[in-house]
Amino acid sequence: MVDELKQYPMPFTRLELAILSIVEGRLAVLLGKRTGRPYAGQWALPGAVLRIDLDRDLEGAAQRIAEERLNTGLPFLRQLCAVGGKGRDPRAPWALSLVYRALLPSDAFAPRPGKRLDELVWRPVEEAMADRTMAFDHAALIRQAVESTRTEIRRLDLPQGFLPESFTLGELQATCEQILGERLDKSSFRRKIDQQHLVEEVPGEMRTGAFRPAALYRLAAHSWPDQRPRE
């Protein structure tokens, strides 16, 4: 005779979307203004409850939530962290959040407010991390997303899908500086790029302009191998 399975209380489970981009030369995070309780009228990361009746897996849940909240899918999505504990959400005694991060070019990404969101806004990450009026503990989640992203850039884990198909080394350095919020030494940056074989020159192509022509490069095939678009 099979013993009856013991039932345990389950945590209230949500997925949060930390979407980062460079806006007006600064790293920014996409925030939504909530329409319902709790925290109605306050800014938060777009997110929603995990639905076992709708979601085949966690990445599928993240994409469903992006479609519902932002009216768009999210390429190059990756799971960032899981955060859980008591007091995180007034609707439950114990709440778990799975945080997904996407780093996207804002000019090629056009979200629109969807279900339970009044408005969407890009906010500089330094402002968002310091905002004590943010719903839930999302200011802390934004900090984790920013710190993780900046650690990757310092390691030169370059953002596939975020960079254009081809770029100059100067444009690549400027992008890294905007994500980091700090200047990088040109000689050191280029030496590390070369040592790690992170980019390859595009044969026969140059960027021309007011200054002398500059060679164009693209990311090498091994850069950020886990950042493939969802099929």
N, C-alpha and C positions, 0 to 999 in steps of 0.2 A: 504494500500500500504506500503510495507516494504521499509524503508529508505535505500538508498545505503550505504554500509559499508564505513566508512572513512578509507582511506589508510594512514598508517604511515610508514616512513622509518624504515627499519629493520637493526639491527646491523650485522656486519660481525662476524660470529660465528665459533670458532674453539674449538677443544678438544686437550689438551696437556697431555702427559703421563709422570708422574714423577715416574720413576722406580728406586727403591733403593735396595742396597744389601751391604753385607760386602765383600770387596775385599782386600786381603792382610792385613786383620786385621783392616780395616777402613771402615766407612760408605761411600759408593760411589753412584753416580747417573749415569744412562745411558744417554749418549748424542749422537746425530747424527749430521754428517756434511752435511749441506744443499747443494743441487745441483742447485737449482733455486732461482730466485729472489722472495722476497727481501732477503738480507743477504746471498747470494750465497757464499759457502766456509766457512761459520761460523758455530759454534757449537750451538745447540739448543736442547730443549726437543723434542723427537719425537711427532709429532702431525699433524693434518690436519683439513680441513674445514668440518663442519657438513653438511651431505647430506640428505635432506629430501626425496629425491627420493630413497635412499638406506637404511637409518637408521630408524628402527622401533621405537627405543627409545635411550636414551643417553648412557646406558651401551652397547647396541648393536653397537652404533657408536664408542665407545671406543675400543671394540673388533675388529671391522672392521679396524680401524686405526692401531691397533697393528698388525693385519695380513698383511696389506699393507706395513707398514713401517718396521716391524721387522720380518716378516715371521713366526709369532708365536702368539698364544693367551696368555692372561694374567689371571692366576688364582688369587683369593683373591684381586680383583680390588675394590677400593672404591673411591667415589667422595670426593675430598678434599675441593675444594673451587671454586668459580666463581669470575672472575676478569674482569672488563669492564671499558672503558673510551675512551676519545679522545686521539689520538696520539699513540696508542699502536701498530698499524700496518699501514705502509705507503700505503697499498692498499685500505684503507677505512677510512672515517672520524670518525667512532666509532666502536670499536672492543670488542667483548666479548670472553673470554676464560673460558672453563670449565676444571678444572684440576683434573685428576684422578691419584691416587697414588697406586702403588703396591710395596710391600716389599717381595723380592724373594731371595732364595739362588742362588748365581751366578753359582755354580757348577751344578745345575739342570736346568738352564735356558740358552738356546743357541740361542739368536736372531741373525739374519743376516740382513745386510742392504737391505732395500726394496725400494719401490717407493720414488724417490726424496731425497734419502740419499746415500752419497758416502761411508760413514764409520760410524761405531759405536765404542764408547769407554766408559769404566768405568772411571769416574774421582772422586777423593775424594771430598766430598761435600764442605769442606772448600775452596778448590780451585775454584770449580764451582760457589759458592756464591759470591766470590770476583772477578770473571772474568768480567771485563767491556767490553770485546769484544763479550760477549754472544749475540746471536740474540734476537731481541724483548726485552721483560722485563723478560726473562726466568731465569736470575740469582735471581731475586726477587721471582719468583714462586718456584724455588728450595729451597730458604730459608724458604718459607712457608711450603713446604713439609717436610723439615728437622725438623723445629721447632714443627710441629704438631706430627710427628713421635716420637720425643724425649719426648714430653709432654706425649704421650700415654705410653711410656716405663717407665717414672718416676711414672706414676699412676699404673704401672704394668699391663697395658693392653697388655698382652703378644702376640707375633706375630704368631698366628696360620698359618700353611702353610709355615712359614719361618724356624721354628725349626724342627729338625728331630723328628721322631715318639717317640723316647725315648732319655733321656739325663740325665746327672748327674746335681745336683744343682750347682756344680762348672762350668759346661759347660753353664748352663743357665745364671749364673751371668756374665761369660765372654762375652757371646753374647750381653747381655744388655749393658755392658761396652763399647763394640765396637760400638754399635749403638749410645750411648750417647757421646762417645769420652771422658769419664772420669771414674775414679775408684769409686767403690761402697763399702761401709762398709759391710763386710761379715755377721756379726751378725744382723745388721739392715735389710739387704736384705732378709735373710732367715726368720726373724721374720715376715716381711710384707707378704712374700709368704705364710707362715703358717696361719697368721691371715685372709687372704683373701681366703684361700682354693683354690689357683690357680692351684696347681698341685696335682697329686695323684701318689703314688708309684706303679710301675709295679711289681706285685707279683712274687717273685722267680727269679728276674733278677738282675744281678750285673755287673758293669764295672770293669774288672780286668786289671792290668798292672804293672808298676814298683812300684806303691805305693799300699796301702791297698785297697781292693775292695770297690767300691762306689755303693750305691743303684741307680737304674734307676727310672726316673719319666716320666710322660707324662702330657700334659695340661689337666686340668679338662674340662668337657664338656661345661661349661658356659663361658670359656675364649673366648673373641672376637667373640660373636655370629653372628655379622654382616659380618664376613669374610669368607663366604662360597664360594666355587668355583662356577663359572657360569655353569649351566647345558646346 
